[in-house]
Amino acid sequence: MPELPEVQALAERMTAACAGRTVARVEVLSVQVLKTFDPPPHALHGCAVAGVGRHGKFLDLATADGPHLVLHLARAGWVHARASFPAKPPGRRGPLALRLVLDDGSGYDVTEQGTTKRLAAYVVTDPAQVPGVARLGPDALTVTAEQLGALAGGARQRLKTFLTDQGVLAGVGNAYSDEVLHRARLSPYALAATLGAEQTARLHAALHEVLTEALAHARAVPADGLKAEKKAGLQVHGRAGERCPVCGDTVRSVNFADSSLQYCPTCQTGGRTLADRRLSRLLK
């Protein structure tokens, strides 16, 4: 799933490419993708693009004094820049969910792979009208140590859930939460409210370092390679069975019904192996 670094890098690229251009048309090609009806998608036609921003893991294409097109890419969605489009209208089958065409003939295809369709598009006059945006907590890239400590102190969650709860902290998902906890040398099962001052400082430093490094990496990778190249910078996530690059121990995995987490026992849990909780509801 695209997380804060990939979405931020994508927003910056889109702003550089289309700010000041005018929307020629928006084609909604998947009945499931559009979650709003007023304003309609054609309200974007003829609007000048002011830029593309980010709210947590949401993309926000803003128009000058007009509606916003807000996208949540979910697990398998992505935005592909196109220099031009074929004259033949796109079909209704396949991964293509939405097409945005600009006045110079360039634009973007929004796609979603797989059979589980969670990609979401909203046409709104204010991004806060999107429920997922309205509930976002502080942005993970800019949250202060004091804010993080206050959030953790009031949380009744394990650290893995705390970091990935968008209503608490916006922008971090499954992959970077594993990386942050590994960098901070904290167990994913530790309770957020029990962190001491030194542990909270480590968590904040790790959060800032991991996201900043990942964003720098994302900015240096071509847009269509962002998802594939994401794993290259990860030390534990998606690397179960491999050696931890810090201590040499074997990276372990805890599996849940529809997700998993990876961690290093030596670095994070005092050598203890966490039980596989495939049916657990501890993580969302």
Residue pairs with C-beta under 8 A, 6 or more apart in sequence:
1 57
1 73
1 74
1 75
1 76
1 173
1 174
1 175
2 10
2 57
2 73
2 77
2 78
2 226
2 227
3 57
3 171
3 172
3 173
3 175
3 176
4 54
4 56
4 57
4 139
4 140
4 141
4 170
4 171
4 172
4 176
4 211
4 214
4 215
5 176
5 211
5 214
5 215
5 217
5 218
6 218
6 226
6 227
6 230
7 54
7 57
7 58
7 59
7 73
7 171
8 54
8 141
8 215
8 218
9 215
9 218
9 219
9 221
9 223
9 226
10 52
10 59
10 79
10 223
10 226
11 52
11 53
11 54
11 59
11 60
12 52
12 219
13 81
13 223
14 52
14 59
14 61
14 79
14 81
14 108
15 51
15 52
15 53
17 81
17 106
18 49
18 52
18 61
18 102
18 106
18 107
18 108
19 49
19 50
19 51
19 52
20 48
20 49
21 48
21 49
21 102
21 103
21 104
21 106
22 46
22 47
22 48
22 49
22 102
22 103
23 44
23 45
23 46
23 47
23 48
23 49
23 63
23 100
23 101
23 102
23 103
24 45
24 101
24 102
24 103
24 105
24 107
25 42
25 45
25 101
26 41
26 42
26 44
26 45
26 69
26 98
26 99
26 100
26 101
27 89
27 90
27 98
27 99
27 101
28 34
28 41
28 97
28 98
28 121
29 90
29 92
29 96
29 97
29 98
29 99
30 92
30 96
30 97
30 98
30 112
30 117
30 119
32 97
32 117
32 119
33 97
33 98
33 110
33 112
33 117
33 119
33 120
33 121
34 41
34 98
34 121
34 122
34 123
35 120
35 121
35 122
36 122
36 123
36 124
36 129
39 67
39 123
39 124
39 125
40 123
41 123
43 66
43 67
43 123
44 63
44 66
44 67
44 69
44 123
47 63
47 64
47 66
47 67
48 63
48 64
48 66
49 61
49 62
49 63
49 64
49 102
50 62
50 63
50 64
51 62
52 59
52 60
52 61
52 62
53 59
53 60
53 62
54 60
55 70
55 127
55 133
55 136
55 170
56 132
56 133
56 136
56 139
56 166
56 170
56 171
57 72
57 73
57 166
57 170
57 171
57 173
58 70
58 71
58 72
58 127
58 130
58 132
58 133
59 70
59 71
59 72
59 73
59 79
60 68
60 69
60 70
60 71
60 127
61 68
61 69
61 70
61 71
61 100
62 68
67 123
67 124
67 125
68 122
68 123
68 124
68 125
68 126
68 127
69 100
69 121
69 122
69 123
70 121
70 122
70 123
70 124
70 127
70 130
70 133
71 77
71 79
71 98
71 110
71 119
71 120
71 121
71 122
72 118
72 119
72 120
72 132
73 79
73 110
73 112
73 119
74 112
74 118
74 119
74 120
75 114
75 116
75 118
76 112
76 113
76 114
76 116
76 118
76 119
77 97
77 110
77 111
77 112
77 118
77 119
78 110
78 111
78 112
78 227
79 108
79 109
79 110
79 223
80 108
80 109
80 110
80 111
80 223
80 224
81 106
81 107
81 108
81 223
81 224
82 106
82 107
82 108
82 109
83 105
83 106
84 105
84 106
85 99
85 101
85 105
85 107
90 96
90 99
95 111
95 112
95 113
96 109
96 110
96 111
97 110
97 111
97 112
97 119
97 121
98 109
98 110
98 121
99 107
99 108
99 109
99 110
100 107
100 108
100 110
101 107
110 119
110 121
112 118
112 119
120 132
122 129
122 130
124 130
127 133
128 134
132 166
135 166
135 167
136 166
136 167
136 170
137 151
137 165
137 166
137 167
137 168
137 169
137 170
138 147
138 151
138 169
138 170
139 170
139 171
140 163
140 169
140 170
140 171
140 172
140 207
140 211
141 171
141 208
141 211
141 212
141 215
143 151
143 169
143 204
143 207
144 204
145 200
145 201
145 204
148 169
148 200
148 203
148 204
148 207
149 195
149 197
149 200
149 204
151 162
151 168
151 169
151 192
152 162
152 192
152 193
152 195
152 200
152 203
153 192
153 193
153 195
154 193
155 162
155 168
155 192
155 193
156 191
156 192
156 193
157 165
157 168
157 191
157 192
158 188
158 189
158 190
158 191
158 192
158 282
158 283
159 181
159 186
159 187
159 188
159 189
159 190
159 191
159 192
159 195
159 203
160 177
160 178
160 181
160 188
160 189
160 261
160 282
160 283
161 282
161 283
161 284
162 168
162 169
162 192
163 169
163 172
163 177
163 180
163 181
163 207
164 172
164 173
164 174
164 177
164 283
164 284
165 284
171 211
172 180
172 207
172 211
174 237
174 259
174 260
174 261
175 230
175 234
175 237
175 238
176 210
176 211
176 214
176 237
177 188
177 261
178 188
178 234
178 236
178 237
178 261
178 262
178 263
179 210
179 214
179 234
179 235
179 236
179 237
180 203
180 206
180 207
180 210
180 211
181 187
181 188
181 203
181 206
181 263
181 268
182 235
182 236
182 244
182 246
182 263
182 264
182 267
182 268
183 206
183 209
183 210
183 235
184 199
184 202
184 203
184 205
184 206
184 207
185 202
185 267
185 268
186 195
186 199
186 202
186 203
186 268
187 263
187 268
187 269
187 274
188 254
188 261
188 263
188 268
188 274
189 269
189 274
189 282
195 203
213 233
214 230
214 233
217 229
217 232
217 233
218 226
218 229
218 230
221 229
231 237
231 238
235 244
235 245
235 246
236 244
236 251
236 262
236 263
236 264
237 261
237 262
238 262
239 251
239 262
240 251
240 252
240 253
240 260
240 262
241 250
241 251
242 250
242 251
243 249
243 250
243 251
244 250
244 251
244 264
244 266
244 267
246 264
246 267
247 264
247 266
247 267
249 264
249 265
249 266
249 267
250 265
251 262
251 263
251 264
252 262
252 263
252 264
252 265
252 273
252 274
253 260
253 261
253 262
253 276
254 260
254 261
254 262
254 263
254 274
254 275
254 276
254 277
255 276
255 277
255 278
256 277
256 278
256 279
256 280
256 282
256 283
257 278
257 279
257 280
259 283
261 283
263 269
263 274
265 271
265 272
265 273
265 274
